Every structure is written in structure tokens, then in C-alpha cells.
Amino acid sequence: MKLTLDISESFKIAVAALQANKARGGLTALGIIIGIVAVITTMTAANGLQISFRESFASVGSDVIYVSQRPWIQTGPNFQYRNRPPLTMNEVDDLERRLLGRAVVNPSMGQNQAVKYQTRIIDNSRVIGTTDKQVIVSNMVPDRGRFLMPFDVEYKKKVAVIGSEIAEGLFGDFDPVGRDFKIGMYKFTVIGVMEEQGGSVFGGPNYDRQIFIPISTYGKVFGNSGGRSNVDIAIKAPSPDAMEDFEYEVIGEMRKIRGLKPIEKDDFSINKLDSLLDAYNSIMGVVVLVGLAITGISLFVGGVGVMNIMFVSVTERTKEIGIRKAIGARRRSILMQFLFEAAVICLFGGIVGLTIAAMLTEVLNQTLMPASLSPAIIIIALLVSVLVGVISGFVPAYRGAKLDPIEALRYE
């Protein structure tokens, strides 16, 4: 009860002291405001980029394993991957037979091509040869028309499902479905338009610039003689919870298909969304730490300013401290009074800084880059503000609490 009363009384005295010196309190909080704005903007930008990164690779699927010739994140020398034998459609068929009834297996091949409709041309569009199972292993579905069907693949139909950016760039306001256009020198008919996915982030795939055609047609028109073109194999696991065991099973089956001996290393790579997220988190962790270290200097400078002004405040109110001690105030009460004063200054700075940072975040989000202000960042910002105030004000407050009441009463 006594402690609660001391805290309440200390808080009232601290607020009254700040109200009596509004200009000085505001100028002191300025350093904290700048520091909080810098720190929050760094955190919101990093948070927004992480969200965009996840969305950019959303169609990869958290429960899908990809078998490829090379790893997505290449860490070793290039020659050890370059000399690997490419994956073939025969191996896809063999793997599908071995996993029949337990997983969905979808092969794909891709290359960049120019596409044309009348006088409109889009260069470097990503043409992907795939099957009707593409919509099962990914999160993408058509917005208009339909996706590939088994008979499109079986009969090597020259049909295509295009991304929203391709649809807008080639056909404008016209409905693309049913219209013919050229991929390279070959004529295809649009049978569907995919939902808009958004642009790429950090070099990720631009799904809106992709074109899906039957993999059999891809091999026929772009060259797959003898099954030698390199294939990527997407395998949807039976359950997200069984990913680890399923990954070992896929590795084992691929080693059997390729006839690898127990002492031989894998001559293929297993890729999944987790590997991309781990690489991203490692890079962004370093970037955020460096950014916070740099912006943290602003908070340090602000804290020094608060400490300096609190020393001035203690000195100015030395006689007041003597009077309070003479009538029975304890050291704890004096200590809490000045700690609360420093904490309130910094909390005020934190709230103002948070408001400015929220506006800057919205501007960033609308113009330069994705940014997201989460509740966790708001709470951390306010806690950091109070913590800076407590740390900065402790030494001046302790000095005031230790003053001898007689000497303090004599101070002029």
C-alpha cells in the first residue's frame, strides 16, 4: 500500500514538474522522438519486406518438395552442380509410379521467350511447360477461363494460360480468353488468365509474367528430343506434418532411380520453401541488426540529452529535495520522482515518434517499398522509450536521492 502511494505521488510530482517546464521537456524529448522514428522505420521496413517475401514465394507451397539439378541457394563451387546429369521425363514417370497414391508429382520446364499479339510485344516472359497438376502443387488458380487439362497434355495442344501482367500488356481491355498470340514463332490460344499475384521481391519469380503451356507441347516446340531437357519435379507431400520423413523417402527413391551407390553423393538437389526462408532470415537478420545499431545511436544521443536535463533538474530542485526529506520523504520517494520524470519525458517522445513513424510507414508503403507496422513493434517502441528514460534518469535520480537534507536546505 505504501509503495503504491509513493508511486502515485511520485508520478503526480513528475507530471507537474514537466508541465511547469513544457518547452524544456519538449526539446529534451526531441532526441527520443528522432531515435524512435529511426528505429521503428527500420523495423517496419524489415517487417514489410518479410511479409512481401513470403507472399512472393507463396505459390512455392510449404508442403511441396522440389527435386532439381541445382539447389535454389547455391553455396558451393559451380562446377559441382554443372556436371550433374539433368532430370528427365523418364525419371519423372518412374518417381510418379513409386509414389503413386501417396503424393502428387508434377514436372515442369521453363525458359524466357518474347510473346506477341498484333503489334504488342513483351520480352523475357517466362514460359513454363507443365501439367494439369500445377494448380494442385501451387496456390495459383485461374481468374478467367480454365487451366490446363489432361487432354491438353496428352494431345500436345497449343494452348496457354497467361499471367495477369501478360494479359494486360498484350490484350489491354480485351478479354484474352479464346484469342491467339505468339510465343516465339509459334501460335497459341489463350484458355485462361491467372489471378494477380503481385510483383517479385528480392529477385523472386514474377508470377504475373508467366505463361503455362502443356509440357508435351513445350518439348515439341522448344526442343525436348530424347527427353534430355532439364526438368524440375514438384512433389506435394501427403501432409505438412510429414514433410521431414517424406523428404527422406523422396531422396531414397531418387537415389534408386539413378542407381547411386551408398557411398556416392546425391547428384540432384532437394529444394523447399524453408530453405528460402532460412536464407532470407539469415540475410535480413544481419541487415536489421546493422540498421538497428546505426539508428540506435540516435536513441543513445537522446538518452544522453535526457540524462543531462535530469542533472539540471536535480540541481535546480535541490532545496525542494531538502524540504521533502526534512518532512519525512524517503530516498525511495525522491528516486522514483525523478525516474518517473525521465520516463514520462521519454514516453512522450516515444508516442510522438511512434505517430510520426506510422505516417512515414504509410508513405513508404505507398511509394518506395513495402512496410508494415505490427502491434509487436508498437509495444517494443513504447517499452524501449520507457527503458531509455529509466536508464538515463537513474544516475541523476540516485544523486538527488542521496543528498543530505541539511546541505540541500542550505543550497542556493
N, C-alpha and C positions, 0 to 999 in steps of 0.2 A: 504493500500500500504506500509506504514511504517513498519507494523508488518510483512508483507511478506518479506520485505527486511531484517529485523532483523533476522527472522528465517533462511533465506538463508545464511546470513553472519555467523550466529552462527553455522550452520551446517558445513560450509566450514572450519571454525576455529577448530571445534571439530575434524573433519576428519584429518586435517593437524597435530593436536596435537597427535592423535593416530598413524599416520604414522611416526612421529618423535620418538615415543616410542613403536615400534611394539612388542618387547619382553615383556615389562611390560603389554601392553594391552592384549596380548595373554594369559599370565599367569593369569591375572585378570579375563578373560573370561572363564578360565578353570572351575571355580566353577559353573558358569552358565551353561556351557556345561554339566557337570555331573548332575546337577539338572534337566535340560530339558530332558536329556536322561532317567532319572529315572521316571519323571512324564509322559512322552509320552509313555514309555514302559508299565507303569501301565494302562494308558488309552486305548492303542491299544489292550492289552491283554483282558481287560474288554469288549471292543467293539467287539472283535473277538468271545469271549465266548458268548456274547448276540446273535450274528448272528448265531452261531452254535446251540445255544439253540433253537432258533426259527426254524431252519432247522430240528433239531432233532425231534421236535414235529409238523412238518408241516402237516403230514397226519391227525393230530387230527382235523384240519379244524376250521377256525374261525367262521363258520356259522353252527356248529354242536353242539348239546346238548347231553350229555351223562347221562343217568339215571343208577345209580349203587347202590349197597348196601352200600358202604362206599365212603366218599369223597376222592379225589386224594390227597389233602393236609389235613391230619388229625391233628386237633388241640386239641380236647378234649380227655377225657379218652377212652381207647379202648373198654371198656365194653358197652358203649352206642351205638356202631356200631356193635359189635359182636353179640348182641342179636336181631338185626333186621332180619326180615324174608327175605330170598333170593328172588330175582326176578325170575320169571318163564316164560316159553314159553307161557303159557296161558295168562299171563299178557301182554306179547309182542303182541299176537294176538288181545287182547282186545284194547290195545292202538293204534294199527295199524288201527283197524276198526273206532275208534273215530277220528283219524286224517286223514282218507282216503281222498285223493285228495288234501291235504294241506301240507303234509310232507312225506319224505321218512323215514321209520323206519327199522333199521337193527339190529338184535340181534347177539350177539357173546359170545362165551365161550372159555376159554383158559387154558392151563396147559403146563408145561415143560415135554418133552419126549426126549429120545435118538432116533436118526434116524440112519439107517444103509443101506449101499449099498455095496454088496460084503464084502470086508474086512474093508471098511472105516466106521467109526462111529463118529458121532458128538453128544455129550451130551448136555443136557439142551437147546434143540431147543424149541422155543415157537410154540406150535401147537394151532391154532385158528379155532374153528368151527364157520362158518359164512354163509352168503348167497351171491347171485349174486349182492346184493345191496352194498356190501362192497366198490366197486370201485366208487360208487356214493357219499358215505359219507366221503371217504378219497381221497387224491390226488395221490394215487398209482395205477399204471396200469401195465399190463404185458409187459415185454420187448420181450419175446418169447412165442409162444403158445397162450393160452387163459386163461381167468379167469373162475370162476365157473358160471354155467348156472342154470336156474330154474329147469331143469330136473335132474341135478346132486343132487340138494337138495331133490326134490320130490322122486327120486328113491334110495336115500341113496347110491350114487355111492362112491366107494373108490378111489377117485381121489384127487390130491393135486396140489396146486400152491405154489412153493417154492421161498424163497428169494435168492438173488444172492450169499450170503455167503454160504448158504446150497448147492446151485448148484455147486459152485467151490470146496467146501470141500468134497462133495460126488462123484461128477462126473468128476472133473478136466476139461480137454479139450473136453470131450464128450458132445454132446447135450443131456440134461436131458429129453427133451420132449419125451414122449412115453415109458420111462424106468420105471421099477418097483423098489421100495425101501421099506424099512420097517420103520414104526413109531411104536415104542414099539415092539409088536409082530405081528402087522397087516401089510399086504402088501397093498401098494397104488401105483397108476400110476401117474406119473408127467404129467400134462396137460399144465403147463405154468411156466415161470420164471419171477418174478417181477423185475422191474427196480431197479438198485442200488440206495439206499437211503443214505448211509454213516453210520458210527458207531454211537453209542449212546453217549450222553453228559449228565453229572450230573445224571447218573442213569436212563436216559430216555430209552425207548424201542429201541432195535436194530432191525430195520425193515428188515434188510438183513438176519436175523437169524429166521425169521418167516415162518411158513408153514400154508397155508389156506386150510381147507377141508370143505365139506358141514356140516352145523350144525346138520343136521339129522344123518349123519354118525358119527359125533363126539359123539352124545348122544348114538348111538347104540354100538360103540366100547369102549368108555371110560366111559360110565355109565351116564344115564340121566333118570333112571327109575322113572316114575310118574311125570316127569317134575320138580324134586326137585333141580337139579343143578343150581347154581347161574348164572344168565345171565346179561350181560351188554347190554344196549339198546342205540344205536346211532340214533339220530333224526336230520335230516338235515332240517334247518329252511327254510321257503319259500323265505326269503330274509335276507341278513346280517343286513339290517336296522331295521328289525322287531324282532331282537333277544330277546330284553327285554320283549316285550309283549308275544312273543311265549314261552319264558321260563315260564312265569306265567300260560300260558294255559296248558303247559305240566304238571306243578306241580298240577294244578287243576284236570286234567284228571287222573293223577296217584293217587291222594287222593280219587277220586271217585271209581277208580278200587279197591283200597284197603279198601274202606269203612271207611275212617278215619273221625272222628267227628271234628267239627270246633275247639274244644279246644285241640285236640290231635296234637302232633308234627309230622312232616314228618318222616316216617320210611324208607326213601330212600334218596339218595343224587343226586343233580344236579351238574354235572361237565362240564366245558368247558375250552377252551384254555386260556381265560382271567384269570382264577383263577391260572393257572400255571405261566403265565407271571407276574401277580401281586406278587406271592410268590417269583419268581426269581428276579424281580426288587427290592423287599424289601431286599433280602439277598445280592444281588450284590451292592446295594446302600451303605450298611454298609461296605462291603469289599472294595469298591472303595474309600470311604471316609477315611477309616483307611489307605489304601495304599497311597493315596494322602497326608495324614497328615505326614506319615513317609517319603515319598520321598520329600515332601515339605521342610523338614529340609535341604536337600541339596541345594535347591534354597535359603533358608534363609542364609545359610553359604556363598553361592556365593554372595548374596546381601551385606552381611557384608564386604566381600572382596572388592567389588566394592566401597562401601562407604569409606573404609579405603584408597584405592588408590586414590579416588577423593579428600579426605582431603590432601593427599600428593601432588596431582596435583595443588590444590588451593594454598598450601603453596609455592611450587616451583615457581609459576607464579604470586606471589603477586605483584612484581614490574610491570609485564606486565599489571595486572589489574589496578594498579595506573596510568600507562601511558594512557591506554584506557579511564579511567574515566577523566583524565586530558584533553583529547582532545574531550570530549563530550559524551562518551559512557554512556548509562543509566544503572541503576541497572537491568532492564529487560533484556538487551542485555547480560550482564555478567551472569545472572541467566540462560538464555537459552543456552549460550555457554557451560556451564558445565553440564547442564541437557542433552543436545544433546550428549555430550561426553560420559556420563554414559549410555545413551540409546543406542548409537551406539555400545559400548562395549558389552552390554547385547544382542543386536540384533544379533551381530556377533556370540556370544556364542549360541544364540538360533538357528541360521541357521546351525551351525556346529553340535549342539546337535540333531537337527531335522534330519540331514543327517545320523548321527550315529544311531539314534533311528529307522530310516526307515530300515537300514540294519539289525539291531537286530530283528526288527519285522518280516522281511522276514525269518531270521534264525529260530525264534520261530515258525513261521507258517509252516515251512518245517520239523521241528524236534519234538519239545516238545508239543506245544499246538496251537490252532487257535488264530491268532492275525490279526487285521485289522486297517490300518492307514487311517482314513477318512479325507476329506478336513476340516471338522469342527475341528478336533484335531490339524491339521497343523495351522489353523488360531489362535486357542486358544493358542498354544505353542508360536507363534511369538508375540501375544499380551501380554502374560504373561512375556516374555523376556523384551519387551519394558517397561512394567509396573514396573518390578523389577528394571530396570535401572533408571527410573524416581524417584521411591521412594527412592532408595539407594543414588542417586545423589542429592536429593533435599537439604538436610541439608548442605553438603559441598558447593553446588552451592549458597545457600542462604547466607552462611557465606562469600563467595567470593564477592557476590553482595553488601553486607553491608560494605565492607571495606572502610575506609576513604581514599580518594585518596592521601592525604599528607603523612599519615602514611605508605601507601602502597609504595609510591615512595621512602621512607626512608629505606624500608626493604632490608636487605642484606642476 
